[in-house]
Amino acid sequence: MEVIANEHLESEKVYLDHAAATPVDPQVVSVMCHWLTDGYGNPSSSHSLGRLSRNAIQRARHQVAELIGALDSEIIFTSSGTESDNMALCGVLAAAPKSRKRLITSAIEHSAILSNINRLESAGYKVTLLPVDNLGRVACKDLEQALDNDVSLVSIMYANNEVGTIQDIKRHVDIVKPYKALFHTDAVQAVGLLPIDVNELGVDLLSLSAHKIYGPKGMGALYIREGVLIKPLLVGGGQEFNLRAGTENVPAIVGLGEAAELARQRLKYVDRLKKLRDYLQQELNRIPGIIFYGDPDNKLPNHCCFSISGYKGANLVAALDLIGFYCSSGSACHGLKPSHVLQAMGVAQDHYNQAIRVTLGWSNTIEQIQRFSAVIQDLIAD
Ligand SMILES: Cc1ncc(COP(=O)(O)O)c(C=O)c1O
C-alpha cells in the first residue's frame, strides 16, 4: 500500500472527521467577531458595555437551552465537553450525602469521564463500570443489577464517539429513578445530530461541546436540572450562578449560542447525512474482509466506523491524508492506543488497531463519498 501523494492528488480536500471537530460555521464566525473586537466589556461591569456582554450571554444561554428543551437557568457555560463531564462527575459526588459514594458508568465512555475514575477512587468513592455488548450497548439488566441505594450518580454517554452507538438513555433513566440516584449523559456527539429534550429523557445533567456543532473549540455547556445539588470545580467570582468562576469567554459563548441555534434549525435535514452515510457503507461493503462497528439500527446518522482485515487503520488514514481525505483511526483523542471501546465490545484483538472512523458533515457530497470509496478500494488493491 505505497502511496505517492501526487499520484491521486485532487485539488479539493475532503473532510470526513466531523466527530473530531466540525468547521466553524461562517455565521458563527460572523457573530463572534463583534465580541472579539468592539464588544469587549466585562459582563460583570455595571456600565453599558458590560451590560451588552451580559445580554449577549443571556441570549446564548437561551439558544443552548432551546436546543435541548431546558430552562435558561439550567445551562452553565464551561470551557469544553471535558470540563462539563468533569464537573458533572466530581461536582455531583462532592455534593452527595456520605451514604451515597458510588458512581456507575460504562466501559466505553470518553476519557473525559473514564480518566476521573482513579482520582475518585483515591478520594474514597466507588466506581462500577458497566460492560457493553458487541454492538456497544449497555444492557438494562446490567444497569439494574449494579444499582443500589449507595449510588449517587449514573453517567452513560448518549452516543459513542468511536462507533456511533446510541444508548437507550430514556430506559436507563427509568431504571435509575427508583434508586434516587442522579443521571448524567455525555451528549457531546449526539447534540446537533439527534433531537434531544432533557425533560422527555428525564436526565439530570447533560454535557455538550461547541466544536462538535460548528461552533468554536474550547467551549462547552453543562445542563443541570433545577434543584440538583452540585459543587463547582472552579471557585472565584460568582459567574455562572456561582457554579463556574472566571470571567466569561463572551465570543465563544456567543459562538456556541449561534451554533446551537443553527443546529436546532438543521435537525430536520439530518436524514440527508444518514442517506449519505448509508450510501458510503453500501459502497464500502464491496471490500472483502470489511467489518462495520456499532449498532446498525441505532447509530449516529453521520457515523461509519469499520476495519479492513489485514490493514492497519492508522496506515490507511495516513495514506488517505496524503491523497486529501481527512478521517481518523478510532477516535481523535486516543491517537495510536488500542481502542478501549472496541476492546469492551469484544472485538478480536487483531482488529483493535484496524478501525477507521468516517464522520460526515453538512458540506459532504455524494461525489466526495464516491471518490472516497473508490480511493480506498484502490489503496488496498495496490
Ligand atoms: C463523547 C465525548 N465526550 C467528551 C468529549 C470532550 O469534548 P471537548 O473536546 O469539548 O473537551 C468528546 C470529544 O471528542 C467526546 O467525543
The ligand as a Tripos MOL2 file, in Angstrom:
@<TRIPOS>MOLECULE
LIG
   16    16     1     0     0
SMALL
NO_CHARGES

@<TRIPOS>ATOM
      1 C1        -18.1950   11.7330   23.7350 C.3       1 LIG1
      2 C2        -17.2590   12.8650   24.0130 C.ar      1 LIG1
      3 N1        -17.2220   13.4000   25.2460 N.ar      1 LIG1
      4 C3        -16.4220   14.4180   25.5560 C.ar      1 LIG1
      5 C4        -15.5740   14.9510   24.6230 C.ar      1 LIG1
      6 C5        -14.6600   16.0810   25.0060 C.3       1 LIG1
      7 O1        -15.1570   17.2980   24.4690 O.3       1 LIG1
      8 P1        -14.1350   18.5160   24.2630 P.3       1 LIG1
      9 O2        -13.3020   18.1970   23.0770 O.co2     1 LIG1
     10 O3        -15.0430   19.7050   24.0450 O.co2     1 LIG1
     11 O4        -13.3650   18.6340   25.5100 O.co2     1 LIG1
     12 C6        -15.5420   14.4140   23.3190 C.ar      1 LIG1
     13 C7        -14.5880   14.9320   22.3130 C.2       1 LIG1
     14 O5        -14.3020   14.3060   21.3320 O.2       1 LIG1
     15 C8        -16.4220   13.3580   23.0120 C.ar      1 LIG1
     16 O6        -16.4310   12.8120   21.7950 O.3       1 LIG1
@<TRIPOS>BOND
     1     1     2 1
     2     2     3 ar
     3     2    15 ar
     4     3     4 ar
     5     4     5 ar
     6     5     6 1
     7     5    12 ar
     8     6     7 1
     9     7     8 1
    10     8     9 2
    11     8    10 1
    12     8    11 1
    13    12    13 1
    14    12    15 ar
    15    13    14 2
    16    15    16 1
@<TRIPOS>SUBSTRUCTURE
     1 LIG1         1 GROUP 0 **** ****
